Amino acid sequence: MFEEVFLPIMIVGMLFIGLPWLIFHYVTKWKGQATLTVPDERLLEELHDAARRLDDRICTIERIMSAEDPNWQQKCLTVDRTRDQGLLTRADDLLAEHEAMMGRTRRKER
């Protein structure tokens, strides 16, 4: 008698409570892994700032070299500045898009 009542209640409970809970549990875990973690975001922002500072330093060095020797660029291999600037612009756009998706506003650049 007990098994005749208990077994259907157990099956219905597993179907309507246990199975959806299991599915939502793993969907939540899956969505949580798809985003960057806070340390990853911090590292990405630090790397972006470092790249921006290095680009400024390279521009400064190029100005100094051009002032001392206007033909220095012909003597060594040159880097395609428009390509580099395009990559930096794209990195800025991706970072802004990510921060917008995360619901944040960008920090003011120093």
Helices and strands as residue ranges (DSSP letters): H 2-13, I 14-18, H 19-33, H 38-68, H 72-75, H 81-101
